[in-house]
Amino acid sequence: MERRTRINIIYDILRVIQERGGEIKKTHIMYRANLSHNQMKLYLAELYKKKFIENTDSDKPLIKITKKGQDFLRQYSQVKEFEKTFGL
């Protein structure tokens, strides 16, 4: 079985958030993206820093995907489709 690359993990995290309506709890990200707690903390810190995600304004501690995060998802999906089309 092939290990996931850093970019695949970032894609998985953002995809999970998007699939849950754009807002999700941290623990749901951890389980649905199949990450350890430490992995999740490291990746979320990076995604916050790059402004791909942010905290919601609500009283619940939720994480939401930003426009920049959605743009990444869209572009990366196109790259994956390109690879698949050409058998790369």
ROZA-943679 format. One line per field, with one value per residue: x, y, z of N, C-alpha, C, O in turn; residue number from 1; chain. Coordinates in nm, 2 decimals, padded with zeros to 4 digits, always signed. Each point is the difference from the previous one (the first is absolute). Example, Ala and Ser with C-alpha at 12.3 -4.5 7.8 and 13.67 -1.06 7.14 Angstrom:
BEGIN
n_x: [+01.32 | -00.14]
n_y: [-00.57 | +00.11]
n_z: [+00.78 | -00.14]
ca_x: [-00.09 | +00.09]
ca_y: [+00.12 | +00.11]
ca_z: [+00.00 | +00.00]
c_x: [+00.09 | -00.08]
c_y: [+00.12 | +00.11]
c_z: [+00.00 | +00.08]
o_x: [+00.10 | +00.05]
o_y: [+00.00 | +00.11]
o_z: [+00.07 | +00.01]
k: [1 | 2]
c: [A | A]
***
This chain:
BEGIN
n_x: [+00.08 | -00.14 | +00.22 | -00.12 | -00.08 | +00.20 | +00.11 | +00.12 | +00.19 | +00.18 | +00.11 | +00.15 | +00.20 | +00.15 | +00.12 | +00.17 | +00.19 | +00.15 | +00.14 | +00.16 | +00.03 | +00.18 | -00.15 | +00.18 | -00.10 | +00.09 | -00.14 | -00.14 | +00.07 | +00.00 | -00.20 | -00.10 | +00.11 | -00.14 | -00.11 | +00.22 | +00.00 | +00.14 | -00.06 | -00.14 | +00.08 | +00.10 | -00.11 | -00.08 | +00.15 | +00.04 | -00.13 | +00.05 | +00.17 | -00.06 | -00.05 | +00.10 | +00.12 | -00.21 | +00.07 | -00.11 | -00.16 | -00.01 | -00.22 | -00.09 | +00.06 | -00.08 | +00.01 | +00.11 | -00.14 | +00.22 | -00.03 | +00.11 | -00.11 | -00.15 | +00.08 | +00.05 | -00.16 | -00.07 | +00.11 | -00.03 | -00.18 | +00.03 | +00.09 | -00.13 | -00.13 | +00.10 | +00.02 | -00.18 | -00.03 | +00.14 | -00.17 | -00.07]
n_y: [-00.12 | +00.09 | +00.04 | +00.04 | +00.07 | +00.09 | -00.02 | -00.19 | +00.01 | +00.10 | -00.12 | -00.16 | +00.09 | +00.05 | -00.17 | -00.06 | +00.12 | -00.03 | -00.18 | +00.09 | +00.01 | -00.14 | -00.15 | +00.07 | -00.19 | +00.11 | +00.01 | +00.17 | +00.20 | +00.06 | +00.04 | +00.20 | +00.13 | -00.08 | +00.14 | +00.02 | -00.08 | -00.17 | -00.21 | -00.12 | -00.10 | -00.20 | -00.19 | -00.09 | -00.11 | -00.21 | -00.16 | -00.06 | -00.15 | -00.21 | -00.02 | -00.18 | +00.06 | -00.06 | +00.16 | -00.17 | +00.08 | -00.20 | -00.04 | -00.05 | -00.16 | +00.18 | -00.20 | +00.20 | -00.10 | +00.01 | +00.22 | +00.11 | +00.01 | +00.17 | +00.20 | +00.03 | +00.05 | +00.21 | +00.15 | +00.01 | +00.12 | +00.22 | +00.08 | +00.03 | +00.18 | +00.19 | +00.04 | +00.08 | +00.23 | +00.11 | -00.03 | +00.20]
n_z: [+00.00 | -00.15 | +00.02 | +00.19 | -00.19 | +00.00 | -00.19 | +00.00 | +00.10 | -00.11 | -00.16 | +00.07 | +00.06 | -00.16 | -00.07 | +00.13 | -00.01 | -00.16 | +00.03 | +00.12 | -00.22 | -00.02 | +00.07 | +00.11 | +00.07 | +00.17 | +00.18 | -00.03 | +00.07 | +00.21 | +00.10 | -00.01 | +00.15 | +00.15 | +00.15 | -00.03 | +00.21 | +00.05 | -00.06 | +00.13 | +00.19 | -00.03 | -00.02 | +00.19 | +00.12 | -00.06 | +00.07 | +00.21 | +00.05 | -00.05 | +00.21 | +00.08 | +00.18 | +00.06 | +00.15 | +00.09 | -00.13 | -00.10 | +00.06 | -00.21 | +00.14 | -00.11 | -00.11 | -00.03 | -00.14 | -00.04 | -00.01 | +00.16 | +00.19 | +00.02 | +00.06 | +00.22 | +00.14 | +00.00 | +00.12 | +00.22 | +00.05 | +00.00 | +00.19 | +00.18 | -00.01 | +00.07 | +00.22 | +00.11 | -00.01 | +00.13 | +00.14 | +00.06]
ca_x: [-00.08 | +00.08 | -00.02 | -00.05 | +00.10 | -00.04 | -00.10 | -00.12 | -00.06 | -00.06 | -00.12 | -00.10 | -00.05 | -00.09 | -00.11 | -00.09 | -00.07 | -00.09 | -00.11 | -00.09 | -00.07 | +00.10 | +00.03 | +00.01 | +00.08 | +00.13 | +00.00 | -00.06 | +00.11 | +00.10 | -00.05 | -00.03 | +00.12 | +00.09 | +00.13 | +00.03 | -00.02 | +00.12 | +00.00 | -00.11 | +00.05 | +00.11 | -00.06 | -00.09 | +00.08 | +00.05 | -00.12 | -00.04 | +00.10 | -00.01 | -00.14 | -00.09 | -00.10 | -00.01 | -00.10 | -00.13 | -00.04 | -00.10 | +00.05 | +00.06 | +00.14 | +00.00 | +00.09 | -00.07 | +00.08 | +00.00 | +00.00 | +00.13 | -00.01 | -00.09 | +00.08 | +00.10 | -00.07 | -00.04 | +00.12 | +00.06 | -00.09 | +00.03 | +00.13 | -00.02 | -00.08 | +00.10 | +00.09 | -00.08 | -00.03 | +00.12 | +00.06 | +00.12]
ca_y: [+00.12 | +00.12 | +00.11 | +00.12 | +00.11 | +00.12 | +00.07 | -00.08 | +00.02 | +00.13 | -00.01 | -00.07 | +00.08 | +00.10 | -00.07 | -00.04 | +00.12 | +00.04 | -00.10 | +00.02 | +00.13 | +00.11 | +00.02 | -00.13 | -00.01 | -00.05 | -00.15 | -00.06 | +00.01 | -00.10 | -00.13 | -00.01 | +00.01 | -00.11 | +00.06 | -00.01 | +00.13 | +00.08 | +00.04 | +00.10 | +00.13 | +00.06 | +00.04 | +00.11 | +00.12 | +00.04 | +00.05 | +00.13 | +00.10 | +00.03 | +00.06 | -00.10 | -00.02 | +00.10 | -00.04 | +00.06 | +00.11 | -00.05 | -00.04 | -00.13 | +00.00 | -00.07 | +00.05 | +00.01 | +00.02 | +00.13 | +00.01 | -00.05 | -00.14 | -00.05 | +00.02 | -00.11 | -00.13 | +00.00 | -00.01 | -00.13 | -00.10 | +00.01 | -00.06 | -00.14 | -00.04 | +00.00 | -00.12 | -00.12 | +00.00 | -00.03 | -00.12 | +00.04]
ca_z: [+00.00 | -00.02 | +00.10 | -00.06 | +00.00 | +00.08 | -00.08 | +00.00 | +00.13 | +00.00 | -00.09 | +00.07 | +00.10 | -00.05 | -00.06 | +00.11 | +00.05 | -00.11 | +00.00 | +00.12 | -00.01 | +00.02 | +00.14 | +00.07 | +00.12 | -00.01 | +00.01 | -00.12 | -00.10 | +00.04 | -00.04 | -00.14 | -00.09 | +00.05 | +00.06 | +00.15 | +00.06 | -00.03 | -00.15 | -00.02 | +00.06 | -00.09 | -00.12 | +00.02 | +00.02 | -00.13 | -00.08 | +00.05 | -00.04 | -00.14 | -00.01 | -00.07 | +00.09 | +00.11 | +00.10 | -00.03 | +00.09 | +00.08 | +00.14 | +00.00 | -00.05 | -00.13 | -00.10 | -00.14 | -00.12 | -00.06 | -00.14 | -00.05 | +00.02 | -00.11 | -00.12 | +00.00 | -00.02 | -00.14 | -00.09 | +00.02 | -00.06 | -00.14 | -00.02 | +00.02 | -00.12 | -00.11 | +00.02 | -00.03 | -00.15 | -00.07 | +00.06 | +00.07]
c_x: [+00.09 | -00.03 | -00.05 | +00.11 | -00.06 | -00.12 | -00.13 | -00.07 | -00.07 | -00.13 | -00.11 | -00.06 | -00.10 | -00.12 | -00.10 | -00.08 | -00.11 | -00.12 | -00.10 | -00.06 | +00.09 | +00.03 | +00.00 | +00.08 | +00.14 | +00.00 | -00.05 | +00.10 | +00.10 | -00.05 | -00.03 | +00.12 | +00.11 | +00.13 | +00.01 | -00.03 | +00.12 | +00.00 | -00.10 | +00.05 | +00.10 | -00.07 | -00.10 | +00.08 | +00.05 | -00.12 | -00.05 | +00.10 | -00.01 | -00.14 | -00.09 | -00.12 | +00.00 | -00.10 | -00.13 | -00.03 | -00.10 | +00.05 | +00.05 | +00.14 | +00.01 | +00.11 | -00.07 | +00.11 | -00.01 | -00.01 | +00.13 | +00.01 | -00.08 | +00.07 | +00.10 | -00.07 | -00.04 | +00.12 | +00.06 | -00.08 | +00.03 | +00.13 | -00.02 | -00.08 | +00.10 | +00.08 | -00.07 | -00.02 | +00.12 | +00.08 | +00.13 | -00.01]
c_y: [+00.12 | +00.10 | +00.12 | +00.11 | +00.12 | +00.07 | -00.08 | +00.01 | +00.13 | +00.00 | -00.08 | +00.08 | +00.10 | -00.06 | -00.04 | +00.12 | +00.04 | -00.09 | +00.02 | +00.14 | +00.12 | +00.03 | -00.13 | +00.01 | -00.06 | -00.15 | -00.07 | +00.01 | -00.12 | -00.14 | -00.02 | +00.01 | -00.11 | +00.05 | -00.03 | +00.14 | +00.09 | +00.05 | +00.11 | +00.14 | +00.07 | +00.05 | +00.12 | +00.13 | +00.06 | +00.06 | +00.13 | +00.11 | +00.04 | +00.06 | -00.09 | -00.03 | +00.11 | -00.05 | +00.07 | +00.11 | -00.05 | -00.04 | -00.14 | +00.00 | -00.08 | +00.06 | +00.01 | +00.02 | +00.14 | +00.00 | -00.06 | -00.15 | -00.07 | +00.01 | -00.11 | -00.13 | -00.01 | -00.02 | -00.14 | -00.11 | -00.01 | -00.07 | -00.15 | -00.06 | -00.01 | -00.12 | -00.12 | -00.02 | -00.06 | -00.12 | +00.02 | -00.04]
c_z: [+00.00 | +00.11 | -00.07 | +00.01 | +00.08 | -00.07 | +00.00 | +00.13 | +00.01 | -00.08 | +00.08 | +00.11 | -00.05 | -00.07 | +00.11 | +00.05 | -00.10 | +00.00 | +00.11 | +00.00 | +00.02 | +00.14 | +00.07 | +00.13 | -00.03 | +00.00 | -00.12 | -00.11 | +00.03 | -00.04 | -00.15 | -00.09 | +00.04 | +00.05 | +00.14 | +00.05 | -00.03 | -00.14 | -00.02 | +00.04 | -00.10 | -00.13 | +00.01 | +00.02 | -00.13 | -00.09 | +00.05 | -00.05 | -00.15 | -00.04 | -00.09 | +00.09 | +00.11 | +00.09 | -00.04 | +00.11 | +00.10 | +00.14 | +00.01 | -00.06 | -00.14 | -00.08 | -00.13 | -00.10 | -00.05 | -00.15 | -00.06 | +00.01 | -00.11 | -00.14 | -00.02 | -00.04 | -00.15 | -00.09 | +00.01 | -00.06 | -00.15 | -00.04 | +00.01 | -00.12 | -00.12 | +00.01 | -00.04 | -00.15 | -00.08 | +00.06 | +00.08 | +00.15]
o_x: [+00.10 | -00.12 | +00.03 | +00.08 | -00.12 | -00.10 | -00.11 | -00.12 | -00.11 | -00.11 | -00.11 | -00.13 | -00.11 | -00.11 | -00.12 | -00.12 | -00.11 | -00.12 | -00.11 | -00.04 | -00.05 | +00.09 | -00.08 | +00.08 | +00.01 | +00.07 | +00.04 | +00.01 | +00.04 | +00.08 | +00.03 | -00.01 | +00.10 | +00.11 | -00.10 | -00.01 | -00.02 | +00.03 | +00.02 | -00.03 | -00.01 | +00.03 | +00.00 | -00.04 | +00.00 | +00.02 | -00.04 | -00.04 | +00.02 | -00.03 | -00.08 | -00.11 | +00.09 | -00.08 | +00.00 | +00.07 | -00.04 | +00.13 | +00.07 | +00.03 | +00.04 | +00.04 | -00.08 | +00.11 | -00.12 | +00.01 | +00.00 | +00.06 | +00.04 | -00.01 | +00.02 | +00.05 | +00.02 | +00.00 | +00.04 | +00.05 | -00.01 | +00.01 | +00.06 | +00.04 | -00.01 | +00.03 | +00.05 | +00.00 | -00.02 | +00.11 | +00.08 | +00.10]
o_y: [+00.01 | +00.02 | +00.04 | +00.01 | +00.00 | +00.04 | +00.05 | +00.00 | +00.01 | +00.05 | +00.05 | -00.01 | +00.02 | +00.06 | +00.01 | -00.01 | +00.03 | +00.05 | -00.04 | +00.05 | +00.11 | +00.08 | -00.09 | +00.10 | -00.08 | -00.07 | -00.11 | -00.10 | -00.07 | -00.08 | -00.10 | -00.06 | +00.00 | -00.04 | -00.02 | +00.10 | +00.12 | +00.11 | +00.10 | +00.10 | +00.12 | +00.11 | +00.09 | +00.10 | +00.12 | +00.10 | +00.08 | +00.11 | +00.11 | +00.03 | +00.05 | -00.04 | +00.07 | -00.10 | +00.11 | +00.01 | +00.08 | +00.01 | -00.03 | +00.08 | -00.11 | +00.12 | -00.09 | +00.06 | +00.05 | -00.11 | -00.07 | -00.07 | -00.11 | -00.10 | -00.06 | -00.08 | -00.11 | -00.08 | -00.06 | -00.10 | -00.10 | -00.07 | -00.08 | -00.11 | -00.09 | -00.07 | -00.09 | -00.11 | -00.07 | -00.03 | -00.08 | +00.02]
o_z: [+00.07 | +00.04 | -00.11 | +00.09 | +00.03 | +00.06 | +00.00 | +00.01 | +00.06 | +00.05 | +00.00 | +00.02 | +00.05 | +00.01 | -00.02 | +00.03 | +00.03 | -00.02 | -00.01 | +00.11 | +00.02 | +00.03 | -00.02 | +00.02 | -00.09 | -00.08 | -00.04 | -00.08 | -00.09 | -00.07 | -00.05 | -00.11 | -00.05 | -00.06 | +00.08 | -00.08 | -00.04 | -00.03 | -00.07 | -00.07 | -00.02 | -00.04 | -00.08 | -00.04 | -00.03 | -00.06 | -00.07 | -00.04 | -00.03 | -00.11 | -00.07 | -00.05 | +00.01 | -00.03 | -00.05 | +00.10 | +00.09 | +00.03 | +00.10 | -00.09 | +00.00 | +00.01 | -00.04 | +00.02 | +00.00 | -00.06 | -00.09 | -00.08 | -00.05 | -00.08 | -00.10 | -00.08 | -00.06 | -00.09 | -00.09 | -00.05 | -00.06 | -00.10 | -00.08 | -00.05 | -00.08 | -00.10 | -00.07 | -00.05 | -00.09 | -00.04 | +00.00 | +00.07]
k: [1 | 2 | 3 | 4 | 5 | 6 | 7 | 8 | 9 | 10 | 11 | 12 | 13 | 14 | 15 | 16 | 17 | 18 | 19 | 20 | 21 | 22 | 23 | 24 | 25 | 26 | 27 | 28 | 29 | 30 | 31 | 32 | 33 | 34 | 35 | 36 | 37 | 38 | 39 | 40 | 41 | 42 | 43 | 44 | 45 | 46 | 47 | 48 | 49 | 50 | 51 | 52 | 53 | 54 | 55 | 56 | 57 | 58 | 59 | 60 | 61 | 62 | 63 | 64 | 65 | 66 | 67 | 68 | 69 | 70 | 71 | 72 | 73 | 74 | 75 | 76 | 77 | 78 | 79 | 80 | 81 | 82 | 83 | 84 | 85 | 86 | 87 | 88]
c: [A | A | A | A | A | A | A | A | A | A | A | A | A | A | A | A | A | A | A | A | A | A | A | A | A | A | A | A | A | A | A | A | A | A | A | A | A | A | A | A | A | A | A | A | A | A | A | A | A | A | A | A | A | A | A | A | A | A | A | A | A | A | A | A | A | A | A | A | A | A | A | A | A | A | A | A | A | A | A | A | A | A | A | A | A | A | A | A]
***
